[in-house]
Amino acid sequence: MIGLSNPELLSTKKLDIQDAQSEIQRVLSDDITGYGAKDVADVKCNNGENVTVKPGNSFTCHVRVDGAPRSVTATFLDNSGNFEVGRPD
């Protein structure tokens, strides 16, 4: 029999994709802590599915920046769901 000192190791944490989309729009638009894009709209990530949180895993978002379609990759930094947002392609 094997025991686990941390039962959370068996659980899989998911990031709410709606929250992620809002945060990505904020990062892309923010002049100080983000990329300063002026017209960011239609942020859709991971086909609308919640994302499994795991450091190093990433997910893709499709956005419109100044009316043009772009892609953005977000990569998890830790097990808490913090992620960094790459520059729009």
N, CA, C and O atoms as CSV, one atom per row, in Angstrom:
chain,resi,resn,atom,element,x,y,z
A,1,MET,N,N,0.846,-1.174,0.000
A,1,MET,CA,C,0.000,0.000,0.000
A,1,MET,C,C,0.888,1.233,0.000
A,1,MET,O,O,1.891,1.291,0.712
A,2,ILE,N,N,0.515,2.205,-0.796
A,2,ILE,CA,C,1.268,3.450,-0.887
A,2,ILE,C,C,0.411,4.567,-0.327
A,2,ILE,O,O,-0.774,4.672,-0.642
A,3,GLY,N,N,1.005,5.386,0.490
A,3,GLY,CA,C,0.310,6.552,1.030
A,3,GLY,C,C,0.895,7.823,0.446
A,3,GLY,O,O,2.072,7.879,0.092
A,4,LEU,N,N,0.072,8.823,0.353
A,4,LEU,CA,C,0.525,10.124,-0.132
A,4,LEU,C,C,0.440,11.131,0.996
A,4,LEU,O,O,-0.578,11.233,1.679
A,5,SER,N,N,1.509,11.865,1.183
A,5,SER,CA,C,1.477,12.902,2.210
A,5,SER,C,C,0.711,14.119,1.721
A,5,SER,O,O,0.280,14.945,2.525
A,6,ASN,N,N,0.537,14.236,0.408
A,6,ASN,CA,C,-0.180,15.369,-0.160
A,6,ASN,C,C,-1.211,14.858,-1.162
A,6,ASN,O,O,-0.873,14.631,-2.323
A,7,PRO,N,N,-2.473,14.671,-0.732
A,7,PRO,CA,C,-3.505,14.153,-1.629
A,7,PRO,C,C,-3.754,15.042,-2.841
A,7,PRO,O,O,-4.299,14.578,-3.842
A,8,GLU,N,N,-3.360,16.325,-2.764
A,8,GLU,CA,C,-3.560,17.216,-3.901
A,8,GLU,C,C,-2.762,16.770,-5.120
A,8,GLU,O,O,-3.059,17.193,-6.238
A,9,LEU,N,N,-1.758,15.927,-4.924
A,9,LEU,CA,C,-0.972,15.446,-6.049
A,9,LEU,C,C,-1.824,14.638,-7.019
A,9,LEU,O,O,-1.471,14.506,-8.191
A,10,LEU,N,N,-2.933,14.099,-6.545
A,10,LEU,CA,C,-3.821,13.322,-7.401
A,10,LEU,C,C,-4.815,14.191,-8.154
A,10,LEU,O,O,-5.406,13.747,-9.138
A,11,SER,N,N,-5.002,15.412,-7.707
A,11,SER,CA,C,-5.981,16.277,-8.351
A,11,SER,C,C,-5.323,17.056,-9.486
A,11,SER,O,O,-4.120,17.319,-9.477
A,12,THR,N,N,-6.144,17.410,-10.449
A,12,THR,CA,C,-5.679,18.194,-11.579
A,12,THR,C,C,-6.338,19.555,-11.500
A,12,THR,O,O,-7.564,19.659,-11.489
A,13,LYS,N,N,-5.533,20.589,-11.445
A,13,LYS,CA,C,-6.059,21.944,-11.371
A,13,LYS,C,C,-6.323,22.453,-12.780
A,13,LYS,O,O,-5.506,22.274,-13.682
A,14,LYS,N,N,-7.471,23.085,-12.954
A,14,LYS,CA,C,-7.849,23.656,-14.243
A,14,LYS,C,C,-7.959,25.172,-14.108
A,14,LYS,O,O,-8.432,25.688,-13.095
A,15,LEU,N,N,-7.518,25.866,-15.137
A,15,LEU,CA,C,-7.651,27.312,-15.204
A,15,LEU,C,C,-8.948,27.638,-15.924
A,15,LEU,O,O,-9.205,27.117,-17.009
A,16,ASP,N,N,-9.763,28.496,-15.329
A,16,ASP,CA,C,-11.001,28.931,-15.964
A,16,ASP,C,C,-10.649,29.745,-17.209
A,16,ASP,O,O,-10.018,30.797,-17.109
A,17,ILE,N,N,-11.048,29.267,-18.359
A,17,ILE,CA,C,-10.643,29.893,-19.613
A,17,ILE,C,C,-11.247,31.283,-19.770
A,17,ILE,O,O,-10.642,32.145,-20.407
A,18,GLN,N,N,-12.423,31.518,-19.204
A,18,GLN,CA,C,-13.030,32.852,-19.271
A,18,GLN,C,C,-12.169,33.871,-18.527
A,18,GLN,O,O,-11.943,34.980,-19.010
A,19,ASP,N,N,-11.691,33.476,-17.342
A,19,ASP,CA,C,-10.804,34.360,-16.576
A,19,ASP,C,C,-9.503,34.600,-17.332
A,19,ASP,O,O,-8.993,35.720,-17.359
A,20,ALA,N,N,-8.972,33.557,-17.939
A,20,ALA,CA,C,-7.720,33.681,-18.696
A,20,ALA,C,C,-7.892,34.639,-19.871
A,20,ALA,O,O,-7.016,35.466,-20.127
A,21,GLN,N,N,-8.995,34.537,-20.576
A,21,GLN,CA,C,-9.244,35.416,-21.722
A,21,GLN,C,C,-9.298,36.873,-21.296
A,21,GLN,O,O,-8.754,37.742,-21.976
A,22,SER,N,N,-9.954,37.142,-20.171
A,22,SER,CA,C,-10.017,38.517,-19.655
A,22,SER,C,C,-8.633,39.030,-19.291
A,22,SER,O,O,-8.293,40.174,-19.595
A,23,GLU,N,N,-7.832,38.190,-18.640
A,23,GLU,CA,C,-6.487,38.592,-18.235
A,23,GLU,C,C,-5.593,38.810,-19.458
A,23,GLU,O,O,-4.788,39.741,-19.475
A,24,ILE,N,N,-5.725,37.976,-20.461
A,24,ILE,CA,C,-4.920,38.140,-21.672
A,24,ILE,C,C,-5.292,39.435,-22.389
A,24,ILE,O,O,-4.415,40.139,-22.889
A,25,GLN,N,N,-6.570,39.751,-22.442
A,25,GLN,CA,C,-6.977,41.025,-23.047
A,25,GLN,C,C,-6.381,42.193,-22.266
A,25,GLN,O,O,-5.928,43.171,-22.861
A,26,ARG,N,N,-6.380,42.094,-20.934
A,26,ARG,CA,C,-5.806,43.150,-20.102
A,26,ARG,C,C,-4.311,43.304,-20.371
A,26,ARG,O,O,-3.820,44.420,-20.542
A,27,VAL,N,N,-3.588,42.186,-20.410
A,27,VAL,CA,C,-2.136,42.231,-20.639
A,27,VAL,C,C,-1.828,42.827,-22.014
A,27,VAL,O,O,-0.929,43.658,-22.141
A,28,LEU,N,N,-2.552,42.415,-23.017
A,28,LEU,CA,C,-2.291,42.931,-24.359
A,28,LEU,C,C,-2.559,44.429,-24.453
A,28,LEU,O,O,-1.893,45.130,-25.214
A,29,SER,N,N,-3.534,44.925,-23.682
A,29,SER,CA,C,-3.941,46.327,-23.750
A,29,SER,C,C,-3.177,47.254,-22.818
A,29,SER,O,O,-3.094,48.453,-23.087
A,30,ASP,N,N,-2.623,46.743,-21.744
A,30,ASP,CA,C,-2.019,47.579,-20.703
A,30,ASP,C,C,-0.730,48.251,-21.183
A,30,ASP,O,O,0.195,47.586,-21.648
A,31,ASP,N,N,-0.687,49.579,-21.063
A,31,ASP,CA,C,0.483,50.357,-21.492
A,31,ASP,C,C,1.691,50.159,-20.593
A,31,ASP,O,O,2.827,50.267,-21.053
A,32,ILE,N,N,1.463,49.870,-19.318
A,32,ILE,CA,C,2.565,49.815,-18.356
A,32,ILE,C,C,3.076,48.395,-18.151
A,32,ILE,O,O,4.280,48.156,-18.251
A,33,THR,N,N,2.189,47.450,-17.867
A,33,THR,CA,C,2.622,46.083,-17.562
A,33,THR,C,C,2.400,45.101,-18.708
A,33,THR,O,O,2.666,43.907,-18.572
A,34,GLY,N,N,1.911,45.610,-19.834
A,34,GLY,CA,C,1.620,44.729,-20.960
A,34,GLY,C,C,2.224,45.232,-22.254
A,34,GLY,O,O,3.291,45.846,-22.262
A,35,TYR,N,N,1.522,44.960,-23.358
A,35,TYR,CA,C,2.037,45.284,-24.687
A,35,TYR,C,C,1.508,46.597,-25.248
A,35,TYR,O,O,2.017,47.076,-26.261
A,36,GLY,N,N,0.500,47.191,-24.617
A,36,GLY,CA,C,0.012,48.506,-25.030
A,36,GLY,C,C,-0.770,48.538,-26.325
A,36,GLY,O,O,-0.870,49.592,-26.954
A,37,ALA,N,N,-1.327,47.412,-26.742
A,37,ALA,CA,C,-2.154,47.401,-27.952
A,37,ALA,C,C,-3.418,48.211,-27.684
A,37,ALA,O,O,-3.993,48.125,-26.599
A,38,LYS,N,N,-3.847,48.988,-28.657
A,38,LYS,CA,C,-4.971,49.906,-28.448
A,38,LYS,C,C,-6.338,49.283,-28.678
A,38,LYS,O,O,-7.294,49.646,-27.993
A,39,ASP,N,N,-6.459,48.378,-29.598
A,39,ASP,CA,C,-7.766,47.812,-29.935
A,39,ASP,C,C,-7.670,46.288,-29.923
A,39,ASP,O,O,-7.365,45.666,-30.940
A,40,VAL,N,N,-7.936,45.698,-28.754
A,40,VAL,CA,C,-7.876,44.243,-28.587
A,40,VAL,C,C,-9.301,43.726,-28.403
A,40,VAL,O,O,-10.032,44.212,-27.540
A,41,ALA,N,N,-9.694,42.748,-29.207
A,41,ALA,CA,C,-11.061,42.231,-29.143
A,41,ALA,C,C,-11.077,40.742,-29.479
A,41,ALA,O,O,-10.096,40.178,-29.962
A,42,ASP,N,N,-12.219,40.134,-29.207
A,42,ASP,CA,C,-12.492,38.742,-29.599
A,42,ASP,C,C,-11.431,37.754,-29.130
A,42,ASP,O,O,-10.971,36.919,-29.909
A,43,VAL,N,N,-11.043,37.844,-27.863
A,43,VAL,CA,C,-10.047,36.921,-27.312
A,43,VAL,C,C,-10.716,35.566,-27.083
A,43,VAL,O,O,-11.664,35.464,-26.305
A,44,LYS,N,N,-10.231,34.546,-27.748
A,44,LYS,CA,C,-10.753,33.180,-27.621
A,44,LYS,C,C,-9.573,32.242,-27.425
A,44,LYS,O,O,-8.679,32.171,-28.269
A,45,CYS,N,N,-9.575,31.523,-26.307
A,45,CYS,CA,C,-8.442,30.654,-25.972
A,45,CYS,C,C,-8.859,29.190,-25.869
A,45,CYS,O,O,-9.961,28.871,-25.422
A,46,ASN,N,N,-7.967,28.324,-26.286
A,46,ASN,CA,C,-8.085,26.876,-26.068
A,46,ASN,C,C,-9.444,26.320,-26.483
A,46,ASN,O,O,-9.982,25.431,-25.822
A,47,ASN,N,N,-9.993,26.838,-27.566
A,47,ASN,CA,C,-11.307,26.396,-28.062
A,47,ASN,C,C,-12.394,26.466,-27.001
A,47,ASN,O,O,-13.351,25.693,-27.037
A,48,GLY,N,N,-12.248,27.398,-26.046
A,48,GLY,CA,C,-13.250,27.583,-25.004
A,48,GLY,C,C,-13.181,26.584,-23.869
A,48,GLY,O,O,-14.013,26.627,-22.963
A,49,GLU,N,N,-12.209,25.685,-23.893
A,49,GLU,CA,C,-12.065,24.654,-22.860
A,49,GLU,C,C,-11.127,25.125,-21.757
A,49,GLU,O,O,-10.114,25.769,-22.030
A,50,ASN,N,N,-11.466,24.802,-20.507
A,50,ASN,CA,C,-10.564,25.099,-19.401
A,50,ASN,C,C,-9.239,24.368,-19.616
A,50,ASN,O,O,-9.190,23.317,-20.255
A,51,VAL,N,N,-8.167,24.943,-19.069
A,51,VAL,CA,C,-6.813,24.454,-19.333
A,51,VAL,C,C,-6.227,23.807,-18.086
A,51,VAL,O,O,-6.372,24.340,-16.986
A,52,THR,N,N,-5.564,22.657,-18.247
A,52,THR,CA,C,-4.862,22.004,-17.141
A,52,THR,C,C,-3.625,22.812,-16.783
A,52,THR,O,O,-2.802,23.132,-17.641
A,53,VAL,N,N,-3.508,23.136,-15.495
A,53,VAL,CA,C,-2.380,23.929,-15.003
A,53,VAL,C,C,-1.193,23.015,-14.737
A,53,VAL,O,O,-1.283,22.074,-13.949
A,54,LYS,N,N,-0.081,23.302,-15.403
A,54,LYS,CA,C,1.168,22.576,-15.187
A,54,LYS,C,C,2.300,23.469,-15.674
A,54,LYS,O,O,2.268,23.936,-16.812
A,55,PRO,N,N,3.296,23.713,-14.834
A,55,PRO,CA,C,4.397,24.582,-15.251
A,55,PRO,C,C,4.994,24.135,-16.585
A,55,PRO,O,O,5.293,22.958,-16.787
A,56,GLY,N,N,5.159,25.097,-17.482
A,56,GLY,CA,C,5.716,24.812,-18.800
A,56,GLY,C,C,4.681,24.522,-19.867
A,56,GLY,O,O,4.963,24.684,-21.055
A,57,ASN,N,N,3.473,24.091,-19.470
A,57,ASN,CA,C,2.410,23.877,-20.450
A,57,ASN,C,C,1.957,25.222,-20.998
A,57,ASN,O,O,2.053,26.244,-20.319
A,58,SER,N,N,1.468,25.212,-22.217
A,58,SER,CA,C,0.992,26.456,-22.809
A,58,SER,C,C,-0.336,26.224,-23.515
A,58,SER,O,O,-0.743,25.091,-23.772
A,59,PHE,N,N,-0.996,27.336,-23.820
A,59,PHE,CA,C,-2.227,27.291,-24.592
A,59,PHE,C,C,-2.237,28.487,-25.535
A,59,PHE,O,O,-1.560,29.488,-25.302
A,60,THR,N,N,-3.010,28.363,-26.595
A,60,THR,CA,C,-3.039,29.387,-27.634
A,60,THR,C,C,-4.354,30.141,-27.607
A,60,THR,O,O,-5.418,29.573,-27.359
A,61,CYS,N,N,-4.252,31.433,-27.869
A,61,CYS,CA,C,-5.433,32.285,-27.963
A,61,CYS,C,C,-5.433,32.978,-29.320
A,61,CYS,O,O,-4.383,33.341,-29.850
A,62,HIS,N,N,-6.609,33.152,-29.859
A,62,HIS,CA,C,-6.781,33.905,-31.101
A,62,HIS,C,C,-7.458,35.209,-30.722
A,62,HIS,O,O,-8.462,35.210,-30.010
A,63,VAL,N,N,-6.911,36.316,-31.195
A,63,VAL,CA,C,-7.408,37.651,-30.846
A,63,VAL,C,C,-7.434,38.518,-32.099
A,63,VAL,O,O,-6.870,38.169,-33.136
A,64,ARG,N,N,-8.101,39.651,-31.970
A,64,ARG,CA,C,-8.035,40.674,-33.005
A,64,ARG,C,C,-7.343,41.881,-32.382
A,64,ARG,O,O,-7.774,42.392,-31.348
A,65,VAL,N,N,-6.270,42.327,-33.020
A,65,VAL,CA,C,-5.545,43.510,-32.572
A,65,VAL,C,C,-5.598,44.513,-33.715
A,65,VAL,O,O,-5.115,44.249,-34.816
A,66,ASP,N,N,-6.199,45.679,-33.433
A,66,ASP,CA,C,-6.401,46.698,-34.472
A,66,ASP,C,C,-7.109,46.110,-35.688
A,66,ASP,O,O,-6.803,46.462,-36.827
A,67,GLY,N,N,-8.062,45.206,-35.432
A,67,GLY,CA,C,-8.864,44.611,-36.489
A,67,GLY,C,C,-8.232,43.434,-37.210
A,67,GLY,O,O,-8.894,42.771,-38.009
A,68,ALA,N,N,-6.962,43.166,-36.941
A,68,ALA,CA,C,-6.265,42.073,-37.631
A,68,ALA,C,C,-6.208,40.829,-36.749
A,68,ALA,O,O,-5.968,40.941,-35.547
A,69,PRO,N,N,-6.424,39.642,-37.325
A,69,PRO,CA,C,-6.331,38.412,-36.530
A,69,PRO,C,C,-4.886,38.132,-36.119
A,69,PRO,O,O,-3.961,38.261,-36.921
A,70,ARG,N,N,-4.714,37.750,-34.865
A,70,ARG,CA,C,-3.398,37.431,-34.309
A,70,ARG,C,C,-3.528,36.200,-33.417
A,70,ARG,O,O,-4.627,35.833,-32.999
A,71,SER,N,N,-2.389,35.569,-33.132
A,71,SER,CA,C,-2.321,34.462,-32.176
A,71,SER,C,C,-1.416,34.869,-31.028
A,71,SER,O,O,-0.455,35.618,-31.206
A,72,VAL,N,N,-1.741,34.363,-29.852
A,72,VAL,CA,C,-0.960,34.632,-28.646
A,72,VAL,C,C,-0.775,33.306,-27.918
A,72,VAL,O,O,-1.712,32.514,-27.820
A,73,THR,N,N,0.415,33.064,-27.416
A,73,THR,CA,C,0.677,31.876,-26.614
A,73,THR,C,C,0.861,32.292,-25.164
A,73,THR,O,O,1.602,33.228,-24.865
A,74,ALA,N,N,0.179,31.586,-24.265
A,74,ALA,CA,C,0.334,31.797,-22.826
A,74,ALA,C,C,0.962,30.536,-22.239
A,74,ALA,O,O,0.559,29.421,-22.572
A,75,THR,N,N,1.953,30.717,-21.362
A,75,THR,CA,C,2.691,29.595,-20.784
A,75,THR,C,C,2.623,29.652,-19.270
A,75,THR,O,O,2.892,30.692,-18.670
A,76,PHE,N,N,2.259,28.522,-18.644
A,76,PHE,CA,C,2.172,28.467,-17.186
A,76,PHE,C,C,3.552,28.560,-16.554
A,76,PHE,O,O,4.509,27.933,-17.009
A,77,LEU,N,N,3.631,29.360,-15.492
A,77,LEU,CA,C,4.879,29.558,-14.758
A,77,LEU,C,C,4.973,28.677,-13.527
A,77,LEU,O,O,6.071,28.378,-13.058
A,78,ASP,N,N,3.819,28.255,-12.993
A,78,ASP,CA,C,3.809,27.503,-11.740
A,78,ASP,C,C,2.537,26.665,-11.639
A,78,ASP,O,O,1.728,26.631,-12.566
A,79,ASN,N,N,2.373,25.995,-10.507
A,79,ASN,CA,C,1.182,25.167,-10.262
A,79,ASN,C,C,-0.014,25.974,-9.786
A,79,ASN,O,O,-1.103,25.424,-9.622
A,80,SER,N,N,0.168,27.269,-9.561
A,80,SER,CA,C,-0.919,28.123,-9.084
A,80,SER,C,C,-1.755,28.698,-10.215
A,80,SER,O,O,-2.794,29.311,-9.966
A,81,GLY,N,N,-1.322,28.510,-11.443
A,81,GLY,CA,C,-2.077,29.028,-12.580
A,81,GLY,C,C,-1.561,30.348,-13.116
A,81,GLY,O,O,-2.161,30.914,-14.029
A,82,ASN,N,N,-0.455,30.856,-12.567
A,82,ASN,CA,C,0.138,32.076,-13.113
A,82,ASN,C,C,0.736,31.760,-14.473
A,82,ASN,O,O,1.369,30.720,-14.657
A,83,PHE,N,N,0.532,32.660,-15.421
A,83,PHE,CA,C,1.055,32.431,-16.763
A,83,PHE,C,C,1.602,33.724,-17.350
A,83,PHE,O,O,1.219,34.825,-16.954
A,84,GLU,N,N,2.515,33.554,-18.315
A,84,GLU,CA,C,3.026,34.708,-19.045
A,84,GLU,C,C,2.422,34.697,-20.437
A,84,GLU,O,O,2.141,33.641,-21.005
A,85,VAL,N,N,2.231,35.886,-20.969
A,85,VAL,CA,C,1.599,36.054,-22.271
A,85,VAL,C,C,2.648,36.506,-23.277
A,85,VAL,O,O,3.314,37.522,-23.079
A,86,GLY,N,N,2.789,35.747,-24.350
A,86,GLY,CA,C,3.738,36.116,-25.396
A,86,GLY,C,C,3.200,37.234,-26.270
A,86,GLY,O,O,2.016,37.569,-26.220
A,87,ARG,N,N,4.087,37.804,-27.072
A,87,ARG,CA,C,3.685,38.848,-28.023
A,87,ARG,C,C,2.742,38.269,-29.072
A,87,ARG,O,O,2.885,37.114,-29.472
A,88,PRO,N,N,1.782,39.070,-29.515
A,88,PRO,CA,C,0.899,38.603,-30.591
A,88,PRO,C,C,1.684,38.343,-31.871
A,88,PRO,O,O,2.543,39.139,-32.252
A,89,ASP,N,N,1.388,37.224,-32.536
A,89,ASP,CA,C,2.018,36.894,-33.824
A,89,ASP,C,C,1.213,37.513,-34.945
A,89,ASP,O,O,1.565,37.361,-36.115
